[in-house]
Amino acid sequence: MTKRKVLVTGSAGFIGFHLARLLLAEGFRVHGHDGMTDYYDVTLKQRRHAILLQTPGFSATEGMLEDQVGLDAVVDRFAPDVIVHLAAQAGVRYSLENPRAYLDSNVIGTFNVMEAARRLQVGHLLMASTSSVYGANADMPFHETDKADTQLTIYAATKKANESMAHAYAHLWNLPTTMFRFFTVYGPWGRPDLALYKFVAAMIEGRPIDIYNHGEMYRDFTYVDDLVRGIRLLIDAVPERPADGMVPEGDSLSPVAPFRVVNIGNSEKVRLLDFIDAIEDVLGRKAIRNYMPMQPGDVPATWADASLLQELTGYRPQTGFRDGIARFVEWYRDYYDV
């Protein structure tokens, strides 16, 4: 049997690395494409790719998604059966400083990926969105069928634009497309701009940590291994255009396109102060706490309803945040030899 081929954009990134490793372990052929931008430590990205390159079945190229000619050459050469598009300019707070980077990467880059998928008529296009698209929604847990028109940052707005663009492509070209909305992903090999990474680094070094909204924030912390297991299973849950336009209740499947949005979250709303307490327990030291007001564009809470993911795949994330923190700290101490 021929091994299925998956193109993963953002393969040197936090989630892309973990997904590529899982796919390779399951016998897929994987080609990674990553821009290696300097938004955070490029060495970390290079180390992730170096690990993947030790595995037979993995190949990689470096390039920006905005370079359509370069991307098309990669896609034509590899000829993937499936594309998982994870590359993006990430970070809610950075989008306040450099919004143009989000338009270039998340809108133009994503358009180029969709064009490549349309041209090759891949069997399934899967693309990352974010829980941030729920914006000012106050009813929780968030359901995929909730209206999501009140984004609070340009980052979230570009991701919502991706969902709209993808729906149009799925409808026009019969391109099976799944968008997944991630909820506060954390774990080993994480991004240095993520809260857990920043908290652990500061606490080990004896520096204070900034705690926004005085810690009265709630997040649906999702362990990275759980997240990529969800993505892996969704690869096989290919959406089909409903013949009669009828969609089962609770399903986000479009009535006019082979298109679906799926939450991937732990379905557990965790108070930020409890998360910090757990880090203190694992490290065996207290944080120097610098309580701050809410930052512009931030939301006080996120919480996923992940029942659609379970309905489609039989799986739901379940790693408790205390276990996940312990695994991250173990990796951090090993990686930085502290």
C-alpha positions as a printed Julia matrix, in Angstrom:
338×3 Matrix{Float64}:
   0.0    0.0    0.0
   1.35   3.43  -0.95
   1.98   5.65   2.02
  -0.27   8.67   2.13
   1.53  11.96   1.64
   0.78  14.96   3.84
   2.15  18.46   3.33
   2.41  20.3    6.66
   2.97  24.05   6.57
   4.61  25.44   9.68
   6.37  22.13  10.34
   9.15  23.78  12.37
   6.54  25.44  14.56
   5.25  24.16  17.88
   2.12  22.36  16.65
   3.47  21.48  13.2
   6.46  19.7   14.73
   4.29  17.56  17.01
   1.86  16.76  14.2
   4.61  15.79  11.78
   6.16  13.52  14.41
   2.82  11.79  15.01
   2.12  11.33  11.3
   5.59   9.9   10.7
   5.11   7.47  13.59
   1.92   6.28  11.88
   3.67   5.67   8.58
   2.7    8.76   6.59
   5.15  10.49   4.29
   5.42  14.1    5.41
   6.86  17.15   3.7
   7.3   20.19   5.92
   7.33  23.77   4.64
   8.32  26.56   7.01
   9.4   30.19   6.67
  11.73  30.07   9.72
  10.77  33.64  10.61
  12.43  35.34  13.58
   9.2   36.08  15.51
  10.84  33.91  18.18
  14.13  32.01  18.59
  14.91  30.44  15.21
  17.24  27.95  16.93
  14.22  26.29  18.51
  12.62  25.9   15.08
  15.86  24.51  13.62
  16.11  21.97  16.45
  12.56  20.78  15.8
  13.25  20.33  12.09
  16.53  18.57  12.83
  14.66  15.99  14.95
  12.1   15.43  12.19
  14.82  15.08   9.54
  16.25  12.1   11.44
  13.08  10.19  10.6
  12.73   8.39   7.27
   9.73   9.68   5.37
  10.26  13.33   6.28
  11.53  16.01   3.93
  11.41  19.77   4.25
  11.81  23.07   2.47
  12.19  26.61   3.77
  10.11  29.36   2.22
   7.43  31.94   2.86
   3.86  31.15   1.91
   3.57  34.61   0.39
   5.95  33.35  -2.33
   3.36  31.62  -4.48
   5.85  30.47  -7.14
   8.06  28.86  -4.51
   5.12  27.22  -2.75
   3.67  25.88  -6.0
   7.03  24.31  -6.86
   7.11  22.52  -3.5
   3.51  21.31  -3.8
   3.92  20.11  -7.39
   7.1   18.2   -6.55
   5.66  16.46  -3.45
   2.1   16.02  -4.8
   0.39  15.6   -1.42
  -2.86  13.73  -0.86
  -3.63  15.96   2.13
  -2.52  19.46   3.14
  -2.5   20.54   6.79
  -1.96  24.29   6.9
  -0.63  25.38  10.29
   1.81  28.13   9.3
   0.69  31.57  10.44
   1.82  34.72  12.1
   0.74  33.83  15.61
   0.28  35.81  18.78
  -2.6   38.01  19.89
  -0.43  40.71  21.49
   2.06  41.02  18.62
  -0.86  41.75  16.29
  -1.26  45.09  18.09
   2.31  46.05  17.12
   2.65  44.62  13.61
  -0.77  44.01  12.03
   0.59  43.94   8.46
   2.54  40.74   9.2
  -0.79  39.03   9.88
  -2.29  40.11   6.56
   0.77  38.97   4.63
   1.11  35.58   6.29
  -2.41  34.68   7.35
  -4.41  36.05   4.43
  -2.1   36.1    1.39
  -0.2   32.99   2.53
  -3.4   31.08   3.22
  -4.85  32.11  -0.14
  -1.77  30.65  -1.86
  -2.19  27.38   0.06
  -5.86  27.17  -0.96
  -4.96  27.84  -4.58
  -2.4   25.02  -4.51
  -4.94  22.66  -2.91
  -7.54  23.57  -5.54
  -5.1   23.08  -8.4
  -4.03  19.64  -7.18
  -7.57  18.72  -6.01
  -6.17  17.28  -2.78
  -8.38  14.81  -0.95
  -8.63  16.99   2.17
  -7.43  20.48   3.12
  -7.21  21.08   6.86
  -6.38  24.54   8.21
  -5.8   26.09  11.6
  -8.14  28.7   12.99
  -8.32  29.82  16.62
 -10.66  30.13  19.57
  -9.98  33.87  19.28
 -12.56  34.04  16.46
 -15.26  33.75  19.15
 -14.15  37.23  20.23
 -16.64  38.98  22.47
 -18.99  35.97  22.67
 -19.97  35.54  26.3
 -22.04  32.32  26.18
 -19.82  29.34  27.02
 -18.74  26.75  26.27
 -18.2   27.89  22.69
 -19.94  25.81  19.99
 -18.84  25.74  16.36
 -22.36  26.74  15.33
 -22.27  29.93  17.45
 -22.22  33.18  15.52
 -18.65  34.53  15.56
 -18.61  38.08  14.21
 -17.03  40.07  17.05
 -13.27  39.47  16.72
 -11.18  41.7   19.0
  -7.76  41.59  17.31
  -6.43  41.64  13.76
  -5.0   38.16  14.44
  -8.48  36.81  15.15
  -9.91  38.75  12.2
  -7.41  37.19   9.78
  -8.31  33.72  11.05
 -12.03  34.41  10.6
 -11.21  35.66   7.1
  -9.45  32.33   6.46
 -12.61  30.46   7.46
 -14.73  32.56   5.07
 -12.24  32.2    2.21
 -12.04  28.44   2.77
 -15.81  28.06   2.74
 -16.0   29.86  -0.61
 -13.29  27.61  -2.09
 -14.95  24.48  -0.73
 -18.24  25.56  -2.3
 -16.84  26.68  -5.67
 -14.34  23.88  -6.26
 -15.8   21.03  -4.19
 -12.62  21.06  -2.12
 -13.16  19.12   1.17
 -12.0   21.49   3.9
 -11.87  21.29   7.69
 -10.99  24.3    9.84
 -10.03  23.62  13.44
 -10.26  26.18  16.21
  -7.47  25.67  18.75
  -7.84  26.48  22.45
  -4.71  27.63  24.38
  -2.25  24.94  23.32
   0.73  24.2   25.57
   3.38  21.53  26.07
   7.01  20.56  25.35
   8.75  22.39  22.5
   6.25  25.24  22.95
   6.62  28.82  21.77
   8.57  31.16  24.07
   5.82  33.79  23.82
   3.21  31.47  25.35
   2.21  32.0   28.98
   3.46  28.67  30.39
   6.89  29.08  28.76
   7.23  32.67  30.0
   6.07  31.8   33.51
   8.42  28.82  33.9
  11.44  30.72  32.49
  10.83  33.71  34.78
  10.21  31.62  37.89
  13.36  29.53  37.39
  15.38  32.71  36.88
  13.77  34.5   39.84
  12.08  37.17  37.71
   8.53  38.43  38.3
   5.67  37.22  36.07
   3.04  39.54  34.61
  -0.48  38.32  35.4
  -3.13  40.12  33.36
  -6.59  41.05  34.61
  -5.21  40.33  38.1
  -5.41  36.62  37.32
  -9.18  36.59  36.85
  -8.9   34.92  33.48
  -9.98  31.46  32.39
  -8.52  29.37  29.59
  -9.25  25.97  28.1
  -5.66  24.69  28.26
  -5.15  21.98  25.63
  -2.1   19.71  25.75
  -0.28  19.58  22.43
  -0.26  15.77  22.1
  -4.05  15.75  22.54
  -4.4   18.51  19.96
  -2.38  16.8   17.23
  -4.15  13.49  17.89
  -7.38  15.36  17.15
  -5.92  16.74  13.9
  -4.67  13.31  12.89
  -8.11  11.78  13.34
  -9.83  14.64  11.53
  -7.69  13.91   8.45
  -9.91  10.85   7.95
 -13.16  12.7    8.76
 -13.51  14.19   5.27
 -16.53  16.51   5.02
 -19.01  15.9    2.21
 -21.43  18.38   0.7
 -24.92  17.42   1.93
 -26.96  16.15  -1.03
 -30.18  17.66   0.31
 -28.69  20.65   2.14
 -29.71  19.13   5.48
 -27.14  19.21   8.29
 -27.43  17.2   11.53
 -28.13  19.28  14.61
 -24.91  20.43  16.31
 -22.8   19.8   13.21
 -21.01  22.8   11.7
 -21.03  21.18   8.25
 -22.02  23.7    5.59
 -25.33  23.04   3.83
 -23.74  24.11   0.51
 -20.11  22.92   0.68
 -17.86  20.09   1.89
 -16.71  22.38   4.71
 -16.7   22.06   8.49
 -15.33  23.9   11.54
 -14.23  21.85  14.56
 -13.17  22.96  18.05
 -10.15  21.17  19.5
 -10.06  21.93  23.22
  -9.89  20.22  26.57
 -13.47  21.22  27.47
 -12.26  22.45  30.87
 -12.28  26.1   31.94
  -9.21  26.66  34.15
  -8.6   29.8   36.24
  -5.24  31.38  35.43
  -4.35  31.65  39.13
  -4.92  27.89  39.54
  -2.66  27.29  36.53
   0.08  29.4   38.16
  -0.38  27.57  41.48
   0.2   24.3   39.62
   3.42  25.63  38.05
   4.62  26.62  41.53
   3.87  23.1   42.79
   5.82  21.48  39.95
   8.8   23.83  40.25
   8.78  23.82  44.03
   9.08  27.6   44.17
   6.81  30.61  44.42
   6.26  33.11  41.63
   6.92  36.81  42.12
   3.51  38.03  40.95
   3.05  41.31  39.1
  -0.7   41.81  38.75
  -1.66  43.82  35.67
  -4.87  45.16  34.07
  -6.46  43.4   31.09
  -4.53  43.87  27.85
  -6.25  45.31  24.75
  -7.73  42.55  22.59
  -7.6   39.92  25.34
 -10.71  38.03  26.42
 -11.47  37.06  30.02
 -12.34  33.44  29.2
 -12.28  30.67  26.58
 -13.96  27.29  26.9
 -14.55  24.72  24.16
 -17.43  22.42  23.55
 -15.52  19.55  21.9
 -18.48  17.22  21.4
 -18.35  17.57  17.6
 -14.73  16.39  17.57
 -15.78  13.37  19.63
 -18.76  12.73  17.36
 -16.54  12.75  14.27
 -13.52  10.88  15.62
 -14.51   9.12  18.85
 -11.79  11.13  20.58
 -11.64  14.06  22.95
  -8.61  15.68  24.63
  -8.24  14.71  28.26
  -4.77  15.55  29.63
  -5.2   17.48  32.9
  -3.29  20.76  33.13
  -1.21  19.62  36.11
   0.1   16.61  34.18
   0.73  18.77  31.12
   2.65  21.37  33.13
   4.84  18.66  34.67
   5.73  17.32  31.22
   6.55  20.8   29.96
   8.8   21.57  32.94
  10.62  18.24  32.44
  11.27  19.19  28.79
  12.3   22.76  29.69
  14.83  21.62  32.29
  16.3   19.11  29.85
  16.4   21.52  26.87
  18.01  24.37  28.8
  19.95  22.11  31.2
  18.59  23.83  34.34
